[in-house]
Amino acid sequence: MDKVKAGTKVQVLKEVTADGKKYVFIKLKYSKKQLDEGYTPYGWILKDRIKKVK
């Protein structure tokens, strides 16, 4: 998965636990230009790596 900049909006689609750690499958909010450049709009990440902002 590509590096994600701080402040990027994500949508959590699924949450699983493996090896004692929680992982989430996320969908990133990329622009059409970024998608055309080959950015991957989906991926797995450790839940600890993301924070919910109100």
mmCIF file of the N, C-alpha and C atoms, coordinates in Angstrom:
data_MODEL
# 
_entry.id   MODEL 
# 
loop_
_atom_site.group_PDB 
_atom_site.id 
_atom_site.type_symbol 
_atom_site.label_atom_id 
_atom_site.label_alt_id 
_atom_site.label_comp_id 
_atom_site.label_asym_id 
_atom_site.label_entity_id 
_atom_site.label_seq_id 
_atom_site.pdbx_PDB_ins_code 
_atom_site.Cartn_x 
_atom_site.Cartn_y 
_atom_site.Cartn_z 
_atom_site.occupancy 
_atom_site.B_iso_or_equiv 
_atom_site.pdbx_formal_charge 
_atom_site.auth_seq_id 
_atom_site.auth_comp_id 
_atom_site.auth_asym_id 
_atom_site.auth_atom_id 
_atom_site.pdbx_PDB_model_num 
ATOM 1   N N  . MET A 1 1  ? 0.832   -1.178  0.000   1.00 0.00 ? 1  MET A N  1 
ATOM 2   C CA . MET A 1 1  ? 0.000   0.000   0.000   1.00 0.00 ? 1  MET A CA 1 
ATOM 3   C C  . MET A 1 1  ? 0.875   1.239   0.000   1.00 0.00 ? 1  MET A C  1 
ATOM 4   N N  . ASP A 1 2  ? 0.408   2.281   -0.661  1.00 0.00 ? 2  ASP A N  1 
ATOM 5   C CA . ASP A 1 2  ? 1.129   3.542   -0.702  1.00 0.00 ? 2  ASP A CA 1 
ATOM 6   C C  . ASP A 1 2  ? 1.131   4.202   0.675   1.00 0.00 ? 2  ASP A C  1 
ATOM 7   N N  . LYS A 1 3  ? 2.074   5.117   0.882   1.00 0.00 ? 3  LYS A N  1 
ATOM 8   C CA . LYS A 1 3  ? 2.069   5.886   2.125   1.00 0.00 ? 3  LYS A CA 1 
ATOM 9   C C  . LYS A 1 3  ? 0.870   6.824   2.094   1.00 0.00 ? 3  LYS A C  1 
ATOM 10  N N  . VAL A 1 4  ? 0.259   7.010   3.251   1.00 0.00 ? 4  VAL A N  1 
ATOM 11  C CA . VAL A 1 4  ? -0.923  7.856   3.348   1.00 0.00 ? 4  VAL A CA 1 
ATOM 12  C C  . VAL A 1 4  ? -0.567  9.102   4.135   1.00 0.00 ? 4  VAL A C  1 
ATOM 13  N N  . LYS A 1 5  ? -0.890  10.256  3.588   1.00 0.00 ? 5  LYS A N  1 
ATOM 14  C CA . LYS A 1 5  ? -0.598  11.516  4.264   1.00 0.00 ? 5  LYS A CA 1 
ATOM 15  C C  . LYS A 1 5  ? -1.539  11.720  5.441   1.00 0.00 ? 5  LYS A C  1 
ATOM 16  N N  . ALA A 1 6  ? -1.054  12.378  6.459   1.00 0.00 ? 6  ALA A N  1 
ATOM 17  C CA . ALA A 1 6  ? -1.891  12.715  7.611   1.00 0.00 ? 6  ALA A CA 1 
ATOM 18  C C  . ALA A 1 6  ? -3.049  13.582  7.138   1.00 0.00 ? 6  ALA A C  1 
ATOM 19  N N  . GLY A 1 7  ? -4.220  13.314  7.662   1.00 0.00 ? 7  GLY A N  1 
ATOM 20  C CA . GLY A 1 7  ? -5.400  14.082  7.290   1.00 0.00 ? 7  GLY A CA 1 
ATOM 21  C C  . GLY A 1 7  ? -6.207  13.486  6.154   1.00 0.00 ? 7  GLY A C  1 
ATOM 22  N N  . THR A 1 8  ? -5.707  12.401  5.536   1.00 0.00 ? 8  THR A N  1 
ATOM 23  C CA . THR A 1 8  ? -6.445  11.750  4.464   1.00 0.00 ? 8  THR A CA 1 
ATOM 24  C C  . THR A 1 8  ? -7.679  11.079  5.035   1.00 0.00 ? 8  THR A C  1 
ATOM 25  N N  . LYS A 1 9  ? -8.819  11.290  4.395   1.00 0.00 ? 9  LYS A N  1 
ATOM 26  C CA . LYS A 1 9  ? -10.058 10.681  4.862   1.00 0.00 ? 9  LYS A CA 1 
ATOM 27  C C  . LYS A 1 9  ? -10.090 9.219   4.453   1.00 0.00 ? 9  LYS A C  1 
ATOM 28  N N  . VAL A 1 10 ? -10.462 8.352   5.397   1.00 0.00 ? 10 VAL A N  1 
ATOM 29  C CA . VAL A 1 10 ? -10.562 6.923   5.123   1.00 0.00 ? 10 VAL A CA 1 
ATOM 30  C C  . VAL A 1 10 ? -11.914 6.401   5.599   1.00 0.00 ? 10 VAL A C  1 
ATOM 31  N N  . GLN A 1 11 ? -12.344 5.329   4.978   1.00 0.00 ? 11 GLN A N  1 
ATOM 32  C CA . GLN A 1 11 ? -13.569 4.641   5.386   1.00 0.00 ? 11 GLN A CA 1 
ATOM 33  C C  . GLN A 1 11 ? -13.171 3.234   5.794   1.00 0.00 ? 11 GLN A C  1 
ATOM 34  N N  . VAL A 1 12 ? -13.499 2.840   7.023   1.00 0.00 ? 12 VAL A N  1 
ATOM 35  C CA . VAL A 1 12 ? -13.186 1.494   7.509   1.00 0.00 ? 12 VAL A CA 1 
ATOM 36  C C  . VAL A 1 12 ? -14.262 0.543   7.014   1.00 0.00 ? 12 VAL A C  1 
ATOM 37  N N  . LEU A 1 13 ? -13.850 -0.494  6.256   1.00 0.00 ? 13 LEU A N  1 
ATOM 38  C CA . LEU A 1 13 ? -14.795 -1.435  5.681   1.00 0.00 ? 13 LEU A CA 1 
ATOM 39  C C  . LEU A 1 13 ? -14.892 -2.730  6.477   1.00 0.00 ? 13 LEU A C  1 
ATOM 40  N N  . LYS A 1 14 ? -13.779 -3.150  7.100   1.00 0.00 ? 14 LYS A N  1 
ATOM 41  C CA . LYS A 1 14 ? -13.769 -4.411  7.838   1.00 0.00 ? 14 LYS A CA 1 
ATOM 42  C C  . LYS A 1 14 ? -12.692 -4.361  8.904   1.00 0.00 ? 14 LYS A C  1 
ATOM 43  N N  . GLU A 1 15 ? -12.945 -5.047  10.019  1.00 0.00 ? 15 GLU A N  1 
ATOM 44  C CA . GLU A 1 15 ? -11.969 -5.119  11.109  1.00 0.00 ? 15 GLU A CA 1 
ATOM 45  C C  . GLU A 1 15 ? -11.755 -6.578  11.485  1.00 0.00 ? 15 GLU A C  1 
ATOM 46  N N  . VAL A 1 16 ? -10.493 -6.989  11.604  1.00 0.00 ? 16 VAL A N  1 
ATOM 47  C CA . VAL A 1 16 ? -10.167 -8.366  11.975  1.00 0.00 ? 16 VAL A CA 1 
ATOM 48  C C  . VAL A 1 16 ? -9.041  -8.355  13.009  1.00 0.00 ? 16 VAL A C  1 
ATOM 49  N N  . THR A 1 17 ? -8.924  -9.458  13.754  1.00 0.00 ? 17 THR A N  1 
ATOM 50  C CA . THR A 1 17 ? -7.824  -9.634  14.698  1.00 0.00 ? 17 THR A CA 1 
ATOM 51  C C  . THR A 1 17 ? -6.981  -10.812 14.233  1.00 0.00 ? 17 THR A C  1 
ATOM 52  N N  . ALA A 1 18 ? -5.680  -10.591 14.141  1.00 0.00 ? 18 ALA A N  1 
ATOM 53  C CA . ALA A 1 18 ? -4.741  -11.640 13.737  1.00 0.00 ? 18 ALA A CA 1 
ATOM 54  C C  . ALA A 1 18 ? -3.448  -11.443 14.508  1.00 0.00 ? 18 ALA A C  1 
ATOM 55  N N  . ASP A 1 19 ? -2.885  -12.530 15.005  1.00 0.00 ? 19 ASP A N  1 
ATOM 56  C CA . ASP A 1 19 ? -1.634  -12.476 15.778  1.00 0.00 ? 19 ASP A CA 1 
ATOM 57  C C  . ASP A 1 19 ? -1.740  -11.523 16.967  1.00 0.00 ? 19 ASP A C  1 
ATOM 58  N N  . GLY A 1 20 ? -2.936  -11.399 17.541  1.00 0.00 ? 20 GLY A N  1 
ATOM 59  C CA . GLY A 1 20 ? -3.126  -10.538 18.691  1.00 0.00 ? 20 GLY A CA 1 
ATOM 60  C C  . GLY A 1 20 ? -3.193  -9.055  18.371  1.00 0.00 ? 20 GLY A C  1 
ATOM 61  N N  . LYS A 1 21 ? -3.234  -8.701  17.086  1.00 0.00 ? 21 LYS A N  1 
ATOM 62  C CA . LYS A 1 21 ? -3.299  -7.298  16.673  1.00 0.00 ? 21 LYS A CA 1 
ATOM 63  C C  . LYS A 1 21 ? -4.571  -7.072  15.871  1.00 0.00 ? 21 LYS A C  1 
ATOM 64  N N  . LYS A 1 22 ? -5.112  -5.860  15.975  1.00 0.00 ? 22 LYS A N  1 
ATOM 65  C CA . LYS A 1 22 ? -6.313  -5.516  15.217  1.00 0.00 ? 22 LYS A CA 1 
ATOM 66  C C  . LYS A 1 22 ? -5.919  -4.821  13.920  1.00 0.00 ? 22 LYS A C  1 
ATOM 67  N N  . TYR A 1 23 ? -6.461  -5.304  12.821  1.00 0.00 ? 23 TYR A N  1 
ATOM 68  C CA . TYR A 1 23 ? -6.239  -4.720  11.503  1.00 0.00 ? 23 TYR A CA 1 
ATOM 69  C C  . TYR A 1 23 ? -7.565  -4.243  10.940  1.00 0.00 ? 23 TYR A C  1 
ATOM 70  N N  . VAL A 1 24 ? -7.529  -3.190  10.123  1.00 0.00 ? 24 VAL A N  1 
ATOM 71  C CA . VAL A 1 24 ? -8.733  -2.711  9.456   1.00 0.00 ? 24 VAL A CA 1 
ATOM 72  C C  . VAL A 1 24 ? -8.465  -2.621  7.960   1.00 0.00 ? 24 VAL A C  1 
ATOM 73  N N  . PHE A 1 25 ? -9.490  -2.947  7.169   1.00 0.00 ? 25 PHE A N  1 
ATOM 74  C CA . PHE A 1 25 ? -9.427  -2.795  5.721   1.00 0.00 ? 25 PHE A CA 1 
ATOM 75  C C  . PHE A 1 25 ? -10.069 -1.457  5.413   1.00 0.00 ? 25 PHE A C  1 
ATOM 76  N N  . ILE A 1 26 ? -9.305  -0.556  4.793   1.00 0.00 ? 26 ILE A N  1 
ATOM 77  C CA . ILE A 1 26 ? -9.787  0.800   4.582   1.00 0.00 ? 26 ILE A CA 1 
ATOM 78  C C  . ILE A 1 26 ? -9.913  1.153   3.107   1.00 0.00 ? 26 ILE A C  1 
ATOM 79  N N  . LYS A 1 27 ? -10.787 2.099   2.843   1.00 0.00 ? 27 LYS A N  1 
ATOM 80  C CA . LYS A 1 27 ? -10.932 2.693   1.517   1.00 0.00 ? 27 LYS A CA 1 
ATOM 81  C C  . LYS A 1 27 ? -10.527 4.152   1.671   1.00 0.00 ? 27 LYS A C  1 
ATOM 82  N N  . LEU A 1 28 ? -9.605  4.591   0.835   1.00 0.00 ? 28 LEU A N  1 
ATOM 83  C CA . LEU A 1 28 ? -9.098  5.961   0.901   1.00 0.00 ? 28 LEU A CA 1 
ATOM 84  C C  . LEU A 1 28 ? -9.867  6.865   -0.043  1.00 0.00 ? 28 LEU A C  1 
ATOM 85  N N  . LYS A 1 29 ? -9.987  8.129   0.331   1.00 0.00 ? 29 LYS A N  1 
ATOM 86  C CA . LYS A 1 29 ? -10.677 9.126   -0.485  1.00 0.00 ? 29 LYS A CA 1 
ATOM 87  C C  . LYS A 1 29 ? -9.644  9.806   -1.392  1.00 0.00 ? 29 LYS A C  1 
ATOM 88  N N  . TYR A 1 30 ? -9.397  9.219   -2.568  1.00 0.00 ? 30 TYR A N  1 
ATOM 89  C CA . TYR A 1 30 ? -8.456  9.790   -3.535  1.00 0.00 ? 30 TYR A CA 1 
ATOM 90  C C  . TYR A 1 30 ? -9.206  10.500  -4.649  1.00 0.00 ? 30 TYR A C  1 
ATOM 91  N N  . SER A 1 31 ? -8.551  11.485  -5.242  1.00 0.00 ? 31 SER A N  1 
ATOM 92  C CA . SER A 1 31 ? -9.126  12.185  -6.392  1.00 0.00 ? 31 SER A CA 1 
ATOM 93  C C  . SER A 1 31 ? -8.942  11.327  -7.641  1.00 0.00 ? 31 SER A C  1 
ATOM 94  N N  . LYS A 1 32 ? -9.661  11.664  -8.696  1.00 0.00 ? 32 LYS A N  1 
ATOM 95  C CA . LYS A 1 32 ? -9.553  10.921  -9.956  1.00 0.00 ? 32 LYS A CA 1 
ATOM 96  C C  . LYS A 1 32 ? -8.118  10.995  -10.489 1.00 0.00 ? 32 LYS A C  1 
ATOM 97  N N  . LYS A 1 33 ? -7.466  12.150  -10.334 1.00 0.00 ? 33 LYS A N  1 
ATOM 98  C CA . LYS A 1 33 ? -6.090  12.319  -10.798 1.00 0.00 ? 33 LYS A CA 1 
ATOM 99  C C  . LYS A 1 33 ? -5.153  11.351  -10.076 1.00 0.00 ? 33 LYS A C  1 
ATOM 100 N N  . GLN A 1 34 ? -5.308  11.218  -8.759  1.00 0.00 ? 34 GLN A N  1 
ATOM 101 C CA . GLN A 1 34 ? -4.464  10.302  -7.995  1.00 0.00 ? 34 GLN A CA 1 
ATOM 102 C C  . GLN A 1 34 ? -4.703  8.856   -8.423  1.00 0.00 ? 34 GLN A C  1 
ATOM 103 N N  . LEU A 1 35 ? -5.955  8.501   -8.669  1.00 0.00 ? 35 LEU A N  1 
ATOM 104 C CA . LEU A 1 35 ? -6.263  7.135   -9.108  1.00 0.00 ? 35 LEU A CA 1 
ATOM 105 C C  . LEU A 1 35 ? -5.647  6.862   -10.472 1.00 0.00 ? 35 LEU A C  1 
ATOM 106 N N  . ASP A 1 36 ? -5.686  7.860   -11.367 1.00 0.00 ? 36 ASP A N  1 
ATOM 107 C CA . ASP A 1 36 ? -5.086  7.712   -12.698 1.00 0.00 ? 36 ASP A CA 1 
ATOM 108 C C  . ASP A 1 36 ? -3.572  7.550   -12.610 1.00 0.00 ? 36 ASP A C  1 
ATOM 109 N N  . GLU A 1 37 ? -2.965  8.100   -11.558 1.00 0.00 ? 37 GLU A N  1 
ATOM 110 C CA . GLU A 1 37 ? -1.514  7.984   -11.361 1.00 0.00 ? 37 GLU A CA 1 
ATOM 111 C C  . GLU A 1 37 ? -1.118  6.653   -10.730 1.00 0.00 ? 37 GLU A C  1 
ATOM 112 N N  . GLY A 1 38 ? -2.114  5.822   -10.393 1.00 0.00 ? 38 GLY A N  1 
ATOM 113 C CA . GLY A 1 38 ? -1.807  4.496   -9.887  1.00 0.00 ? 38 GLY A CA 1 
ATOM 114 C C  . GLY A 1 38 ? -1.897  4.321   -8.386  1.00 0.00 ? 38 GLY A C  1 
ATOM 115 N N  . TYR A 1 39 ? -2.456  5.279   -7.686  1.00 0.00 ? 39 TYR A N  1 
ATOM 116 C CA . TYR A 1 39 ? -2.631  5.128   -6.242  1.00 0.00 ? 39 TYR A CA 1 
ATOM 117 C C  . TYR A 1 39 ? -3.626  4.007   -5.962  1.00 0.00 ? 39 TYR A C  1 
ATOM 118 N N  . THR A 1 40 ? -3.395  3.244   -4.911  1.00 0.00 ? 40 THR A N  1 
ATOM 119 C CA . THR A 1 40 ? -4.270  2.141   -4.528  1.00 0.00 ? 40 THR A CA 1 
ATOM 120 C C  . THR A 1 40 ? -5.299  2.649   -3.513  1.00 0.00 ? 40 THR A C  1 
ATOM 121 N N  . PRO A 1 41 ? -6.607  2.578   -3.847  1.00 0.00 ? 41 PRO A N  1 
ATOM 122 C CA . PRO A 1 41 ? -7.611  3.137   -2.949  1.00 0.00 ? 41 PRO A CA 1 
ATOM 123 C C  . PRO A 1 41 ? -8.043  2.220   -1.808  1.00 0.00 ? 41 PRO A C  1 
ATOM 124 N N  . TYR A 1 42 ? -7.488  1.012   -1.715  1.00 0.00 ? 42 TYR A N  1 
ATOM 125 C CA . TYR A 1 42 ? -7.866  0.068   -0.659  1.00 0.00 ? 42 TYR A CA 1 
ATOM 126 C C  . TYR A 1 42 ? -6.620  -0.517  -0.019  1.00 0.00 ? 42 TYR A C  1 
ATOM 127 N N  . GLY A 1 43 ? -6.738  -0.990  1.224   1.00 0.00 ? 43 GLY A N  1 
ATOM 128 C CA . GLY A 1 43 ? -5.613  -1.666  1.838   1.00 0.00 ? 43 GLY A CA 1 
ATOM 129 C C  . GLY A 1 43 ? -5.830  -1.975  3.307   1.00 0.00 ? 43 GLY A C  1 
ATOM 130 N N  . TRP A 1 44 ? -4.977  -2.856  3.827   1.00 0.00 ? 44 TRP A N  1 
ATOM 131 C CA . TRP A 1 44 ? -5.000  -3.237  5.245   1.00 0.00 ? 44 TRP A CA 1 
ATOM 132 C C  . TRP A 1 44 ? -4.009  -2.371  6.001   1.00 0.00 ? 44 TRP A C  1 
ATOM 133 N N  . ILE A 1 45 ? -4.375  -1.993  7.231   1.00 0.00 ? 45 ILE A N  1 
ATOM 134 C CA . ILE A 1 45 ? -3.498  -1.198  8.085   1.00 0.00 ? 45 ILE A CA 1 
ATOM 135 C C  . ILE A 1 45 ? -3.791  -1.564  9.540   1.00 0.00 ? 45 ILE A C  1 
ATOM 136 N N  . LEU A 1 46 ? -2.790  -1.431  10.396  1.00 0.00 ? 46 LEU A N  1 
ATOM 137 C CA . LEU A 1 46 ? -3.009  -1.655  11.826  1.00 0.00 ? 46 LEU A CA 1 
ATOM 138 C C  . LEU A 1 46 ? -3.982  -0.606  12.347  1.00 0.00 ? 46 LEU A C  1 
ATOM 139 N N  . LYS A 1 47 ? -4.944  -1.035  13.149  1.00 0.00 ? 47 LYS A N  1 
ATOM 140 C CA . LYS A 1 47 ? -5.934  -0.105  13.677  1.00 0.00 ? 47 LYS A CA 1 
ATOM 141 C C  . LYS A 1 47 ? -5.282  0.971   14.527  1.00 0.00 ? 47 LYS A C  1 
ATOM 142 N N  . ASP A 1 48 ? -4.186  0.631   15.200  1.00 0.00 ? 48 ASP A N  1 
ATOM 143 C CA . ASP A 1 48 ? -3.476  1.611   16.033  1.00 0.00 ? 48 ASP A CA 1 
ATOM 144 C C  . ASP A 1 48 ? -2.906  2.769   15.215  1.00 0.00 ? 48 ASP A C  1 
ATOM 145 N N  . ARG A 1 49 ? -2.763  2.585   13.906  1.00 0.00 ? 49 ARG A N  1 
ATOM 146 C CA . ARG A 1 49 ? -2.159  3.600   13.043  1.00 0.00 ? 49 ARG A CA 1 
ATOM 147 C C  . ARG A 1 49 ? -3.138  4.694   12.607  1.00 0.00 ? 49 ARG A C  1 
ATOM 148 N N  . ILE A 1 50 ? -4.421  4.489   12.860  1.00 0.00 ? 50 ILE A N  1 
ATOM 149 C CA . ILE A 1 50 ? -5.406  5.496   12.455  1.00 0.00 ? 50 ILE A CA 1 
ATOM 150 C C  . ILE A 1 50 ? -6.157  6.010   13.684  1.00 0.00 ? 50 ILE A C  1 
ATOM 151 N N  . LYS A 1 51 ? -6.592  7.238   13.596  1.00 0.00 ? 51 LYS A N  1 
ATOM 152 C CA . LYS A 1 51 ? -7.344  7.850   14.694  1.00 0.00 ? 51 LYS A CA 1 
ATOM 153 C C  . LYS A 1 51 ? -8.636  8.415   14.130  1.00 0.00 ? 51 LYS A C  1 
ATOM 154 N N  . LYS A 1 52 ? -9.708  8.293   14.921  1.00 0.00 ? 52 LYS A N  1 
ATOM 155 C CA . LYS A 1 52 ? -10.989 8.839   14.522  1.00 0.00 ? 52 LYS A CA 1 
ATOM 156 C C  . LYS A 1 52 ? -11.043 10.297  14.962  1.00 0.00 ? 52 LYS A C  1 
ATOM 157 N N  . VAL A 1 53 ? -11.367 11.172  14.032  1.00 0.00 ? 53 VAL A N  1 
ATOM 158 C CA . VAL A 1 53 ? -11.458 12.600  14.310  1.00 0.00 ? 53 VAL A CA 1 
ATOM 159 C C  . VAL A 1 53 ? -12.913 13.018  14.181  1.00 0.00 ? 53 VAL A C  1 
ATOM 160 N N  . LYS A 1 54 ? -13.374 13.793  15.126  1.00 0.00 ? 54 LYS A N  1 
ATOM 161 C CA . LYS A 1 54 ? -14.778 14.236  15.091  1.00 0.00 ? 54 LYS A CA 1 
ATOM 162 C C  . LYS A 1 54 ? -14.939 15.470  14.263  1.00 0.00 ? 54 LYS A C  1 
# 
